[in-house]
């Protein structure tokens, strides 16, 4: 097992440790996968496969360490349904364990007609809100979360995701020159914290394993050459 704490302040080491963890957990896979944009991707990241307590605890630790190292200020955590719900809860627990106790909330897809009712569960949305999600492709979930947060009178301040694919977003079926992460950062003015980027995955593939990993590296690199965005 990787000692996240010992590497916490080294973003590069933290990213490499996370990529290794995702690969070894079977969450980051290689082959041919169709993305929401209709592209054939040589890799796929499915956070839903962090499917036991140990994996979720490790994942939350990576999020919390990355957030604390980023210096991003926030008053509470919000998890968009559905994958963001366990992420928000476990990240809040891990942040508290590390001395940063903040409230958290999440939303339902459908409003509850009985009990407390409504679509929001947990602490009241207020102050600077950090949205926690897994991977952002089109930014649709982020936009929905932003609307919910603003409607509650709070400020959508930052976004934390596990993996930045660093590829062009699509708008109305057409590729654009920016990624969904860049859109959130540059157009919506929100801070973004990522545990690892596609560039970190490429570095991992170039430094680990034999012929099979070299093949994966070639395919992922070719994909980035075709669909990647210019950083900055």
C-alpha positions as CSV (number, residue, x, y, z in Angstrom):
1,X,0.0,0.0,0.0
2,X,1.2,3.5,-0.8
3,X,1.8,5.9,2.1
4,X,-0.2,8.9,1.0
5,X,0.7,11.0,4.0
6,X,4.4,10.8,3.4
7,X,4.0,12.2,-0.1
8,X,1.2,14.7,0.6
9,X,3.1,17.9,-0.3
10,X,4.6,16.5,-3.5
11,X,1.9,16.8,-6.1
12,X,3.8,14.8,-8.7
13,X,4.4,11.9,-6.3
14,X,0.8,12.1,-5.0
15,X,-0.5,11.9,-8.6
16,X,1.7,8.9,-9.5
17,X,0.6,7.1,-6.3
18,X,-3.0,7.7,-7.2
19,X,-2.6,6.5,-10.8
20,X,-0.9,3.3,-9.5
21,X,-3.7,2.9,-6.9
22,X,-6.4,3.3,-9.7
23,X,-4.7,0.8,-12.0
24,X,-4.1,-1.8,-9.3
25,X,-7.7,-1.4,-8.1
26,X,-9.0,-2.1,-11.7
27,X,-10.7,1.4,-11.8
28,X,-8.4,2.7,-14.5
29,X,-8.5,0.2,-17.4
30,X,-7.1,0.0,-20.9
31,X,-8.7,-1.2,-24.1
32,X,-11.4,0.5,-26.3
33,X,-14.1,2.5,-24.6
34,X,-16.7,4.8,-26.1
35,X,-16.9,8.2,-24.3
36,X,-19.9,10.4,-23.9
37,X,-18.6,12.4,-26.8
38,X,-18.6,9.4,-29.0
39,X,-14.8,9.0,-29.1
40,X,-13.0,5.7,-28.8
41,X,-10.8,6.1,-25.8
42,X,-7.9,3.7,-25.1
43,X,-8.5,4.1,-21.3
44,X,-11.4,4.4,-19.0
45,X,-11.7,5.6,-15.4
46,X,-14.7,4.2,-13.5
47,X,-14.8,5.5,-9.9
48,X,-17.8,3.3,-9.3
49,X,-15.3,0.4,-9.0
50,X,-13.9,1.9,-5.8
51,X,-16.5,-0.5,-4.4
52,X,-15.4,-1.5,-0.9
53,X,-14.6,0.3,2.3
54,X,-10.8,0.0,2.0
55,X,-10.8,1.5,-1.5
56,X,-13.2,4.3,-0.7
57,X,-11.1,5.1,2.4
58,X,-8.0,5.3,0.2
59,X,-9.8,7.4,-2.4
60,X,-11.0,9.9,0.2
61,X,-7.5,10.1,1.6
62,X,-6.2,11.1,-1.9
63,X,-8.9,13.7,-2.3
64,X,-8.3,15.2,1.2
65,X,-4.5,15.3,0.8
66,X,-4.8,17.0,-2.7
67,X,-7.3,19.5,-1.3
68,X,-5.2,20.5,1.7
69,X,-2.1,20.8,-0.4
70,X,-3.9,23.0,-3.0
71,X,-4.6,25.7,-0.5
72,X,-8.2,26.1,-1.8
73,X,-10.5,27.6,0.8
74,X,-14.0,26.3,1.2
75,X,-16.7,26.2,3.9
76,X,-18.5,23.0,3.0
77,X,-18.5,20.0,0.6
78,X,-21.3,19.1,-1.9
79,X,-21.6,15.8,-3.7
80,X,-23.8,15.7,-6.9
81,X,-26.0,12.5,-7.2
82,X,-25.1,9.8,-7.6
83,X,-21.3,9.2,-7.6
84,X,-20.7,12.4,-5.7
85,X,-22.7,11.3,-2.7
86,X,-20.3,8.7,-1.2
87,X,-17.4,11.0,-2.3
88,X,-18.7,14.0,-0.4
89,X,-19.3,11.9,2.7
90,X,-16.0,10.0,2.8
91,X,-14.0,13.1,1.9
92,X,-15.6,15.1,4.7
93,X,-14.8,12.3,7.1
94,X,-11.1,12.2,5.9
95,X,-10.8,16.0,6.1
96,X,-12.1,15.9,9.7
97,X,-9.6,13.1,10.5
98,X,-6.9,15.5,9.2
99,X,-8.1,18.4,11.3
100,X,-10.3,20.2,8.8
101,X,-13.9,19.5,9.9
102,X,-16.5,20.9,7.4
103,X,-20.2,20.2,6.8
104,X,-21.3,18.3,3.7
105,X,-24.5,17.9,1.7
106,X,-25.7,16.2,-1.5
107,X,-28.7,16.2,-3.7
108,X,-31.3,13.6,-4.8
109,X,-32.3,13.2,-8.5
110,X,-35.9,13.2,-7.5
111,X,-37.6,15.4,-4.9
112,X,-38.8,13.6,-1.7
113,X,-42.5,14.2,-1.0
114,X,-42.5,13.1,2.6
115,X,-40.3,13.6,5.7
116,X,-38.0,16.6,5.2
117,X,-38.9,16.7,1.5
118,X,-36.9,18.5,-1.2
119,X,-33.9,17.4,-3.2
120,X,-31.1,18.5,-0.8
121,X,-29.8,16.3,2.1
122,X,-27.3,17.2,4.8
123,X,-26.0,20.5,6.0
124,X,-27.6,23.7,4.6
125,X,-25.8,25.1,1.6
126,X,-24.1,28.3,2.6
127,X,-20.8,30.0,2.1
128,X,-18.1,28.8,-0.3
129,X,-19.1,25.4,-1.6
130,X,-16.6,22.8,-2.8
131,X,-18.2,20.3,-5.3
132,X,-16.6,16.8,-5.2
133,X,-17.0,14.5,-8.3
134,X,-15.1,11.8,-10.0
135,X,-14.3,12.8,-13.6
136,X,-15.7,15.7,-15.6
137,X,-16.3,15.2,-19.3
138,X,-18.9,17.7,-20.5
139,X,-19.3,19.6,-17.3
140,X,-23.1,18.9,-17.2
141,X,-23.1,17.6,-13.6
142,X,-21.1,20.6,-12.5
143,X,-23.5,23.1,-14.1
144,X,-26.4,21.4,-12.4
145,X,-24.6,21.5,-9.0
146,X,-23.8,25.2,-9.6
147,X,-27.4,26.0,-10.2
148,X,-28.5,24.1,-7.1
149,X,-25.9,25.9,-4.9
150,X,-26.7,29.3,-6.3
151,X,-30.5,28.7,-5.9
152,X,-29.8,28.0,-2.2
153,X,-28.0,31.4,-1.8
154,X,-24.5,29.8,-1.5
155,X,-21.4,30.3,-3.7
156,X,-20.1,27.6,-6.0
157,X,-16.5,28.2,-5.2
158,X,-14.4,25.2,-6.2
159,X,-14.4,21.8,-7.8
160,X,-12.4,18.7,-6.9
161,X,-12.1,15.7,-9.2
162,X,-10.0,12.6,-9.3
163,X,-8.8,12.6,-12.9
164,X,-8.5,15.4,-15.5
165,X,-8.7,13.8,-18.9
166,X,-7.2,17.0,-20.4
167,X,-9.2,16.6,-23.6
168,X,-11.4,18.8,-25.7
169,X,-15.0,19.2,-24.5
170,X,-17.9,19.0,-27.0
171,X,-20.7,21.6,-27.4
172,X,-23.7,20.6,-29.5
173,X,-21.7,17.6,-30.8
174,X,-18.7,19.8,-31.9
175,X,-15.2,19.7,-30.4
176,X,-14.1,22.9,-28.8
177,X,-10.6,24.0,-27.9
178,X,-11.0,23.9,-24.2
179,X,-11.6,21.1,-21.7
180,X,-14.5,20.9,-19.3
181,X,-12.1,21.6,-16.5
182,X,-10.7,24.7,-18.3
183,X,-14.3,25.9,-18.8
184,X,-15.1,25.7,-15.1
185,X,-11.8,27.4,-14.2
186,X,-11.7,30.1,-16.9
187,X,-15.3,30.8,-17.8
188,X,-17.1,30.1,-14.5
189,X,-14.2,31.5,-12.3
190,X,-14.1,28.5,-10.0
191,X,-10.9,27.0,-8.5
192,X,-10.2,23.4,-9.5
193,X,-8.3,20.7,-7.6
194,X,-7.4,17.5,-9.4
195,X,-5.6,14.5,-8.0
196,X,-4.1,13.4,-11.3
197,X,-4.1,14.4,-15.0
198,X,-3.8,12.5,-18.2
199,X,-0.2,13.7,-18.3
200,X,0.4,11.9,-15.0
201,X,-1.1,8.7,-16.5
202,X,1.3,9.0,-19.5
203,X,4.2,9.4,-17.2
204,X,3.2,6.3,-15.2
205,X,2.8,4.2,-18.3
206,X,6.2,5.3,-19.6
207,X,8.0,4.4,-16.3
208,X,6.2,1.2,-15.3
209,X,5.9,-2.3,-16.8
210,X,7.1,-3.8,-20.0
211,X,5.9,-4.2,-23.5
212,X,2.2,-4.1,-22.6
213,X,2.5,-0.8,-20.8
214,X,4.5,0.6,-23.7
215,X,1.6,-0.3,-26.0
216,X,-0.9,1.4,-23.7
217,X,1.4,4.5,-23.6
218,X,1.5,4.7,-27.4
219,X,-2.3,4.5,-27.6
220,X,-3.0,6.9,-24.8
221,X,-0.4,9.3,-26.2
222,X,-1.9,9.1,-29.7
223,X,-5.3,9.8,-28.2
224,X,-4.0,12.9,-26.4
225,X,-2.4,14.1,-29.6
226,X,-5.7,13.9,-31.3
227,X,-8.1,15.2,-28.6
228,X,-5.9,16.9,-26.0
229,X,-6.1,20.5,-25.0
230,X,-3.3,23.1,-24.7
231,X,-2.6,23.7,-21.0
232,X,-2.6,27.1,-19.5
